């Protein structure tokens, strides 16, 4: 599979992680000035999506002869690292949820 097709598929999949069909649910504010946990997650997802779009843009530029291959490799590596970090955080959240569910009341 070509790198640009892989990157395109990856960020397309990222855009739909955890998003129900009706869009993101509204979460009540906790009163914090920074926007809270939901804002943090939304920001993290946006950054991963942006990294994927950047990798795709670089791949298309190098295909058109307008960019250096090193830039493409760097952008793809950044996208891969962002995706791996997101997956690791997701796994930890799921693990924490499962641990909470095992607690006796």
Backbone as JSON Lines, residues from 0, in Angstrom:
{"i":0,"aa":"X","n":[0.86,-1.18,0.0],"ca":[0.0,0.0,0.0],"c":[0.9,1.24,0.0]}
{"i":1,"aa":"X","n":[0.68,2.18,-0.91],"ca":[1.48,3.4,-0.95],"c":[1.33,4.21,0.34]}
{"i":2,"aa":"X","n":[2.38,4.94,0.66],"ca":[2.39,5.71,1.9],"c":[1.26,6.72,1.96]}
{"i":3,"aa":"X","n":[0.99,7.42,0.85],"ca":[-0.06,8.44,0.89],"c":[-1.44,7.82,1.07]}
{"i":4,"aa":"X","n":[-1.66,6.62,0.54],"ca":[-2.95,5.95,0.73],"c":[-3.09,5.5,2.18]}
{"i":5,"aa":"X","n":[-1.98,5.04,2.77],"ca":[-1.99,4.64,4.18],"c":[-2.29,5.84,5.07]}
{"i":6,"aa":"X","n":[-1.61,6.94,4.81],"ca":[-1.82,8.14,5.62],"c":[-3.24,8.66,5.45]}
{"i":7,"aa":"X","n":[-3.76,8.62,4.24],"ca":[-5.13,9.09,4.0],"c":[-6.13,8.23,4.76]}
{"i":8,"aa":"X","n":[-5.93,6.92,4.7],"ca":[-6.83,6.03,5.43],"c":[-6.73,6.2,6.92]}
{"i":9,"aa":"X","n":[-5.52,6.45,7.41],"ca":[-5.3,6.61,8.84],"c":[-6.0,7.85,9.36]}
{"i":10,"aa":"X","n":[-5.8,9.0,8.72],"ca":[-6.44,10.19,9.28],"c":[-7.94,10.2,9.03]}
{"i":11,"aa":"X","n":[-8.39,9.51,7.99],"ca":[-9.84,9.39,7.8],"c":[-10.44,8.56,8.92]}
{"i":12,"aa":"X","n":[-9.74,7.52,9.34],"ca":[-10.22,6.7,10.45],"c":[-10.17,7.48,11.75]}
{"i":13,"aa":"X","n":[-9.15,8.3,11.93],"ca":[-9.01,9.1,13.15],"c":[-10.17,10.07,13.3]}
{"i":14,"aa":"X","n":[-10.62,10.62,12.21],"ca":[-11.7,11.59,12.27],"c":[-12.98,10.99,12.81]}
{"i":15,"aa":"X","n":[-13.12,9.66,12.75],"ca":[-14.35,9.02,13.19],"c":[-14.22,8.26,14.5]}
{"i":16,"aa":"X","n":[-13.07,8.32,15.15],"ca":[-12.89,7.61,16.42],"c":[-13.76,8.23,17.48]}
{"i":17,"aa":"X","n":[-14.6,7.43,18.07],"ca":[-15.41,7.86,19.19],"c":[-16.48,8.89,18.87]}
{"i":18,"aa":"X","n":[-16.77,9.1,17.6],"ca":[-17.78,10.08,17.24],"c":[-19.06,9.36,16.86]}
{"i":19,"aa":"X","n":[-20.14,9.53,17.63],"ca":[-21.4,8.91,17.26],"c":[-21.96,9.51,15.97]}
{"i":20,"aa":"X","n":[-22.94,8.85,15.37],"ca":[-23.49,9.31,14.1],"c":[-24.04,10.73,14.17]}
{"i":21,"aa":"X","n":[-24.6,11.11,15.3],"ca":[-25.17,12.45,15.45],"c":[-24.13,13.51,15.77]}
{"i":22,"aa":"X","n":[-22.86,13.16,15.83],"ca":[-21.81,14.1,16.18],"c":[-21.44,13.97,17.65]}
{"i":23,"aa":"X","n":[-20.57,14.83,18.09],"ca":[-20.1,14.78,19.48],"c":[-21.21,15.21,20.41]}
{"i":24,"aa":"X","n":[-21.43,14.46,21.5],"ca":[-22.46,14.86,22.46],"c":[-22.02,16.1,23.23]}
{"i":25,"aa":"X","n":[-22.98,16.87,23.66],"ca":[-22.69,18.04,24.46],"c":[-22.4,17.6,25.89]}
{"i":26,"aa":"X","n":[-21.31,18.12,26.44],"ca":[-20.91,17.77,27.8],"c":[-21.05,19.01,28.66]}
{"i":27,"aa":"X","n":[-21.63,18.85,29.82],"ca":[-21.8,19.98,30.72],"c":[-20.44,20.48,31.18]}
{"i":28,"aa":"X","n":[-20.29,21.76,31.24],"ca":[-19.05,22.37,31.67],"c":[-18.86,22.18,33.16]}
{"i":29,"aa":"X","n":[-17.6,21.95,33.54],"ca":[-17.28,21.8,34.96],"c":[-16.96,23.14,35.6]}
{"i":30,"aa":"X","n":[-17.07,24.19,34.84],"ca":[-16.82,25.51,35.38],"c":[-15.38,25.95,35.21]}
{"i":31,"aa":"X","n":[-14.52,25.09,34.65],"ca":[-13.13,25.45,34.46],"c":[-12.97,26.41,33.3]}
{"i":32,"aa":"X","n":[-11.96,27.23,33.38],"ca":[-11.71,28.21,32.34],"c":[-11.07,27.58,31.11]}
{"i":33,"aa":"X","n":[-10.45,26.41,31.27],"ca":[-9.72,25.81,30.17],"c":[-10.59,24.93,29.28]}
{"i":34,"aa":"X","n":[-11.83,24.67,29.61],"ca":[-12.7,23.88,28.76],"c":[-12.89,22.46,29.22]}
{"i":35,"aa":"X","n":[-12.06,21.96,30.1],"ca":[-12.25,20.65,30.68],"c":[-11.71,19.51,29.86]}
{"i":36,"aa":"X","n":[-12.06,18.32,30.29],"ca":[-11.55,17.09,29.72],"c":[-12.01,16.88,28.28]}
{"i":37,"aa":"X","n":[-13.26,17.19,28.0],"ca":[-13.76,16.99,26.62],"c":[-13.01,17.9,25.64]}
{"i":38,"aa":"X","n":[-12.68,19.09,26.05],"ca":[-11.91,20.01,25.2],"c":[-10.51,19.47,24.97]}
{"i":39,"aa":"X","n":[-9.93,18.86,25.98],"ca":[-8.6,18.27,25.86],"c":[-8.61,17.12,24.86]}
{"i":40,"aa":"X","n":[-9.62,16.26,24.95],"ca":[-9.72,15.14,24.01],"c":[-9.97,15.62,22.58]}
{"i":41,"aa":"X","n":[-10.85,16.59,22.44],"ca":[-11.13,17.13,21.11],"c":[-9.87,17.74,20.5]}
{"i":42,"aa":"X","n":[-9.12,18.44,21.29],"ca":[-7.88,19.04,20.82],"c":[-6.87,17.98,20.4]}
{"i":43,"aa":"X","n":[-6.76,16.92,21.2],"ca":[-5.82,15.84,20.87],"c":[-6.22,15.15,19.56]}
{"i":44,"aa":"X","n":[-7.51,14.89,19.38],"ca":[-7.97,14.28,18.13],"c":[-7.72,15.18,16.94]}
{"i":45,"aa":"X","n":[-7.94,16.47,17.12],"ca":[-7.69,17.42,16.03],"c":[-6.21,17.44,15.64]}
{"i":46,"aa":"X","n":[-5.32,17.38,16.64],"ca":[-3.89,17.39,16.35],"c":[-3.47,16.14,15.59]}
{"i":47,"aa":"X","n":[-4.02,14.99,15.94],"ca":[-3.7,13.76,15.22],"c":[-4.21,13.85,13.78]}
{"i":48,"aa":"X","n":[-5.42,14.35,13.62],"ca":[-5.96,14.53,12.27],"c":[-5.14,15.5,11.45]}
{"i":49,"aa":"X","n":[-4.69,16.59,12.08],"ca":[-3.84,17.56,11.38],"c":[-2.51,16.95,10.95]}
{"i":50,"aa":"X","n":[-1.94,16.11,11.81],"ca":[-0.68,15.44,11.46],"c":[-0.88,14.54,10.26]}
{"i":51,"aa":"X","n":[-2.01,13.84,10.2],"ca":[-2.3,12.98,9.06],"c":[-2.5,13.76,7.78]}
{"i":52,"aa":"X","n":[-3.23,14.87,7.89],"ca":[-3.44,15.71,6.71],"c":[-2.11,16.3,6.22]}
{"i":53,"aa":"X","n":[-1.23,16.66,7.14],"ca":[0.07,17.19,6.77],"c":[0.89,16.13,6.04]}
{"i":54,"aa":"X","n":[0.84,14.89,6.54],"ca":[1.58,13.8,5.88],"c":[1.05,13.58,4.47]}
{"i":55,"aa":"X","n":[-0.26,13.63,4.3],"ca":[-0.85,13.47,2.97],"c":[-0.43,14.61,2.04]}
{"i":56,"aa":"X","n":[-0.47,15.82,2.56],"ca":[-0.09,16.97,1.75],"c":[1.37,16.86,1.31]}
{"i":57,"aa":"X","n":[2.23,16.43,2.21],"ca":[3.65,16.27,1.86],"c":[3.83,15.16,0.81]}
{"i":58,"aa":"X","n":[3.07,14.06,0.97],"ca":[3.18,12.96,0.01],"c":[2.72,13.41,-1.37]}
{"i":59,"aa":"X","n":[1.65,14.18,-1.43],"ca":[1.18,14.68,-2.72],"c":[2.17,15.67,-3.32]}
{"i":60,"aa":"X","n":[2.8,16.47,-2.47],"ca":[3.79,17.44,-2.97],"c":[5.01,16.74,-3.57]}
{"i":61,"aa":"X","n":[5.46,15.68,-2.89],"ca":[6.62,14.97,-3.43],"c":[6.25,14.22,-4.7]}
{"i":62,"aa":"X","n":[5.01,13.76,-4.81],"ca":[4.57,13.09,-6.03],"c":[4.55,14.07,-7.2]}
{"i":63,"aa":"X","n":[4.26,15.32,-6.9],"ca":[4.25,16.36,-7.92],"c":[5.61,16.97,-8.15]}
{"i":64,"aa":"X","n":[6.62,16.51,-7.44],"ca":[7.98,17.02,-7.6],"c":[8.21,18.36,-6.93]}
{"i":65,"aa":"X","n":[7.35,18.72,-5.97],"ca":[7.46,20.03,-5.33],"c":[8.05,19.96,-3.92]}
{"i":66,"aa":"X","n":[8.33,18.77,-3.41],"ca":[8.83,18.65,-2.04],"c":[9.95,17.63,-1.98]}
{"i":67,"aa":"X","n":[10.63,17.62,-0.87],"ca":[11.74,16.72,-0.63],"c":[11.2,15.46,0.04]}
{"i":68,"aa":"X","n":[11.79,14.31,-0.28],"ca":[11.36,13.05,0.31],"c":[11.57,13.05,1.82]}
{"i":69,"aa":"X","n":[12.59,13.74,2.29],"ca":[12.86,13.81,3.73],"c":[11.68,14.46,4.45]}
{"i":70,"aa":"X","n":[11.08,15.47,3.85],"ca":[9.92,16.13,4.46],"c":[8.74,15.16,4.58]}
{"i":71,"aa":"X","n":[8.57,14.31,3.56],"ca":[7.48,13.33,3.59],"c":[7.73,12.31,4.68]}
{"i":72,"aa":"X","n":[8.94,11.81,4.77],"ca":[9.27,10.82,5.8],"c":[9.07,11.41,7.19]}
{"i":73,"aa":"X","n":[9.47,12.65,7.38],"ca":[9.3,13.32,8.67],"c":[7.82,13.49,9.0]}
{"i":74,"aa":"X","n":[7.04,13.92,8.04],"ca":[5.6,14.12,8.27],"c":[4.9,12.8,8.56]}
{"i":75,"aa":"X","n":[5.25,11.74,7.84],"ca":[4.64,10.44,8.09],"c":[5.04,9.92,9.47]}
{"i":76,"aa":"X","n":[6.3,10.11,9.85],"ca":[6.76,9.68,11.17],"c":[6.02,10.43,12.28]}
{"i":77,"aa":"X","n":[5.82,11.73,12.09],"ca":[5.08,12.51,13.08],"c":[3.63,12.04,13.18]}
{"i":78,"aa":"X","n":[3.04,11.74,12.04],"ca":[1.67,11.24,12.02],"c":[1.58,9.89,12.72]}
{"i":79,"aa":"X","n":[2.53,9.02,12.45],"ca":[2.54,7.7,13.07],"c":[2.73,7.8,14.58]}
{"i":80,"aa":"X","n":[3.61,8.69,15.02],"ca":[3.83,8.88,16.45],"c":[2.58,9.42,17.13]}
{"i":81,"aa":"X","n":[1.92,10.37,16.5],"ca":[0.68,10.92,17.07],"c":[-0.39,9.85,17.17]}
{"i":82,"aa":"X","n":[-0.51,9.01,16.15],"ca":[-1.5,7.95,16.16],"c":[-1.18,6.91,17.23]}
{"i":83,"aa":"X","n":[0.08,6.55,17.37],"ca":[0.48,5.59,18.4],"c":[0.23,6.14,19.79]}
{"i":84,"aa":"X","n":[0.47,7.42,19.99],"ca":[0.2,8.04,21.28],"c":[-1.29,8.02,21.58]}
{"i":85,"aa":"X","n":[-2.1,8.34,20.58],"ca":[-3.55,8.32,20.76],"c":[-4.05,6.92,21.11]}
{"i":86,"aa":"X","n":[-3.53,5.92,20.45],"ca":[-3.93,4.54,20.73],"c":[-3.5,4.14,22.13]}
{"i":87,"aa":"X","n":[-2.3,4.55,22.55],"ca":[-1.83,4.22,23.9],"c":[-2.71,4.87,24.96]}
{"i":88,"aa":"X","n":[-3.1,6.11,24.74],"ca":[-3.99,6.8,25.69],"c":[-5.35,6.12,25.71]}
{"i":89,"aa":"X","n":[-5.86,5.76,24.54],"ca":[-7.14,5.06,24.48],"c":[-7.08,3.75,25.26]}
{"i":90,"aa":"X","n":[-5.99,3.01,25.09],"ca":[-5.84,1.74,25.81],"c":[-5.8,1.95,27.32]}
{"i":91,"aa":"X","n":[-5.15,3.01,27.76],"ca":[-5.09,3.29,29.2],"c":[-6.45,3.7,29.74]}
{"i":92,"aa":"X","n":[-7.2,4.46,28.97],"ca":[-8.55,4.86,29.4],"c":[-9.45,3.63,29.5]}
{"i":93,"aa":"X","n":[-9.36,2.74,28.54],"ca":[-10.16,1.52,28.58],"c":[-9.76,0.66,29.77]}
{"i":94,"aa":"X","n":[-8.47,0.57,30.02],"ca":[-7.98,-0.2,31.16],"c":[-8.5,0.38,32.47]}
{"i":95,"aa":"X","n":[-8.46,1.7,32.6],"ca":[-8.95,2.35,33.81],"c":[-10.45,2.12,33.97]}
{"i":96,"aa":"X","n":[-11.2,2.19,32.89],"ca":[-12.64,1.94,32.93],"c":[-12.92,0.52,33.38]}
{"i":97,"aa":"X","n":[-12.19,-0.44,32.81],"ca":[-12.4,-1.84,33.19],"c":[-12.06,-2.05,34.67]}
{"i":98,"aa":"X","n":[-11.02,-1.4,35.16],"ca":[-10.66,-1.53,36.57],"c":[-11.75,-0.95,37.47]}
{"i":99,"aa":"X","n":[-12.31,0.17,37.08],"ca":[-13.39,0.78,37.86],"c":[-14.6,-0.14,37.86]}
{"i":100,"aa":"X","n":[-14.89,-0.76,36.73],"ca":[-16.06,-1.66,36.65],"c":[-15.87,-2.92,37.5]}
{"i":101,"aa":"X","n":[-14.62,-3.32,37.75],"ca":[-14.37,-4.5,38.59],"c":[-14.47,-4.18,40.08]}
{"i":102,"aa":"X","n":[-14.49,-2.91,40.45],"ca":[-14.56,-2.54,41.86],"c":[-15.91,-2.95,42.43]}
{"i":103,"aa":"X","n":[-15.86,-3.44,43.67],"ca":[-17.09,-3.81,44.33],"c":[-17.68,-2.58,45.01]}
{"i":104,"aa":"X","n":[-18.99,-2.54,44.99],"ca":[-19.68,-1.39,45.6],"c":[-20.01,-1.72,47.03]}
